[in-house]
Amino acid sequence: MKSEDNTRIAKGAASAVVEPRQYLTFLLGAETYALGILQIKEIIEFSGLTTVPMMPSHIRGVINLRGAVVPVVDLQVRFGRPSAEVGKRTCIVIIEIAGVEGKQDVGVVVDQVNEVVEIPAGEIEPPPSFGNGIRADFIQGMGKMDGRFVVILGLDATLAVDELARVTDQVAETEKIAA
């Protein structure tokens, strides 16, 4: 009986490794990207953005999200591309990332949110060392979906957490001085 239990546990552990993971897919220009849904807090309409002077070009501004200052990153600019025009399907995906000083909410501008999909671990390839027009350290992997690849973004390098924390601190300090 004990060896049957161990076999069942081993099979369960093996199936846990190949469990599909869920990703939110979205468009940037004509390309489809994905983010793991466990880091996504919410999706909001693009509005109420306040620009902050002397910030890096990829930080589009900040929003007030229930009293908290949330920096908003333009992924197109972060990837070295021109900023996309805001359309009626443009939205901000609020992501929670771990920083040096704890968790930080960050918004990313996307042209259009598509859907949540499951991509099994066996269908995710390592990031390519060339091509795609973005730095390889921004890419967590390449998910196979319906005969094509979806770029799965790695948030740590893409969003540069320390830089975003400085933006939040700078805006908060400015608000204290103004009050």
C-alpha positions in Angstrom: 0.0 0.0 0.0 2.8 2.4 0.9 4.5 2.0 -2.6 1.1 2.6 -4.3 0.8 5.9 -2.3 4.3 6.9 -3.3 3.5 6.1 -7.0 0.3 8.2 -6.8 2.2 11.1 -5.1 5.0 10.9 -7.7 2.4 10.9 -10.6 0.7 13.9 -8.9 4.0 15.8 -8.6 4.8 15.1 -12.2 1.4 16.3 -13.4 1.8 19.5 -11.2 5.0 20.3 -13.2 3.1 20.2 -16.5 0.0 22.0 -15.3 -1.0 24.7 -17.7 -0.4 28.3 -16.5 -2.8 31.1 -17.2 -1.7 34.2 -19.0 -3.4 37.4 -19.9 -2.8 38.1 -23.6 -2.7 41.6 -25.0 -1.7 43.6 -28.1 1.2 46.1 -28.4 0.9 47.3 -32.0 0.3 44.2 -34.0 2.1 41.8 -31.7 0.6 39.6 -29.0 2.2 39.4 -25.6 1.3 37.7 -22.4 1.7 38.2 -18.6 1.1 35.6 -15.9 -2.3 36.4 -14.3 -1.1 35.9 -10.7 0.7 39.3 -10.9 -2.3 41.1 -12.4 -4.5 43.0 -10.0 -6.9 44.6 -12.4 -7.5 46.2 -15.8 -8.7 49.8 -16.0 -9.7 52.2 -18.7 -6.9 54.6 -19.9 -7.7 57.9 -18.3 -6.7 60.3 -15.5 -3.0 60.1 -16.3 -0.7 62.8 -14.8 2.6 63.4 -16.5 5.6 63.8 -14.2 8.4 66.1 -15.4 12.0 64.8 -15.9 11.0 61.1 -15.8 12.4 58.5 -18.2 10.5 58.4 -21.5 9.0 55.0 -20.9 7.2 56.2 -17.7 4.1 57.8 -19.2 3.0 59.3 -15.9 1.1 58.3 -12.7 -2.5 57.6 -11.8 -4.4 57.8 -8.6 -5.6 54.3 -7.8 -7.8 54.5 -4.7 -5.5 57.1 -3.1 -2.2 55.4 -4.1 0.3 56.8 -6.6 0.8 54.2 -9.4 3.5 54.8 -12.0 2.4 53.9 -15.6 4.9 52.4 -18.0 4.5 52.6 -21.8 5.7 49.2 -22.9 6.1 50.3 -26.5 8.6 53.0 -25.5 10.3 50.6 -23.0 10.9 48.3 -25.9 12.5 51.1 -27.9 9.6 51.8 -30.1 7.5 54.9 -30.6 4.6 55.5 -28.2 1.3 54.1 -29.5 -1.7 56.4 -30.0 -4.4 56.0 -27.4 -7.4 54.4 -28.8 -10.8 53.3 -27.5 -9.4 49.9 -26.6 -6.3 51.2 -24.9 -6.2 50.3 -21.2 -3.9 50.1 -18.2 -3.1 46.7 -16.7 -2.3 47.1 -13.0 0.4 44.6 -11.9 1.8 43.9 -8.5 5.5 43.4 -8.4 7.9 42.8 -5.6 10.4 45.6 -5.0 13.2 46.3 -2.5 10.8 48.1 -0.2 7.9 45.6 -0.6 5.1 45.2 -3.1 4.5 48.0 -5.7 1.6 48.5 -8.0 2.6 49.4 -11.5 0.4 50.2 -14.5 1.4 49.2 -18.1 -0.3 50.7 -21.1 -1.5 48.1 -23.6 -3.3 48.7 -27.0 -5.9 46.0 -26.4 -6.5 43.2 -23.9 -7.4 39.9 -25.6 -8.1 37.0 -23.3 -6.8 34.8 -20.5 -5.3 31.6 -22.0 -3.8 28.5 -20.6 -0.3 27.6 -21.9 1.1 24.3 -20.6 4.7 24.5 -19.3 5.7 22.0 -22.1 4.5 24.5 -24.7 6.8 27.3 -23.4 10.2 27.7 -25.0 13.1 29.6 -23.6 13.6 33.2 -24.8 15.4 33.6 -28.1 18.8 35.2 -28.1 18.0 37.3 -31.1 15.0 38.9 -33.0 11.7 40.2 -31.8 13.0 43.7 -31.4 13.1 43.7 -27.5 15.9 42.8 -25.1 16.1 39.1 -24.3 16.0 39.8 -20.5 12.5 41.3 -21.0 11.3 37.9 -22.2 10.4 35.1 -19.8 9.6 32.6 -22.6 7.8 32.0 -25.9 4.5 30.3 -25.5 3.1 28.2 -28.3 -0.5 29.0 -29.0 -2.6 27.9 -32.0 0.5 27.4 -34.2 2.1 30.7 -33.4 4.3 32.1 -30.6 3.2 34.5 -27.9 5.9 36.5 -26.1 5.6 36.0 -22.4 7.1 39.0 -20.6 9.4 38.8 -17.6 8.3 41.7 -15.4 11.4 42.2 -13.2 13.7 43.5 -16.0 10.9 45.0 -18.1 9.6 47.3 -15.4 12.8 48.1 -13.5 11.3 48.1 -10.1 13.9 50.3 -8.4 13.3 53.0 -11.0 9.6 52.9 -10.5 9.9 53.1 -6.7 11.9 56.4 -7.2 9.1 57.8 -9.3 6.5 56.9 -6.7 8.6 58.4 -3.9 9.3 61.6 -6.0 5.5 62.1 -6.7 4.6 61.5 -3.0 7.2 64.0 -1.9 5.9 66.6 -4.3 2.4 66.0 -3.0 3.6 66.6 0.6 5.3 69.8 -0.3 2.2 71.0 -2.2 -0.1 70.2 0.8 
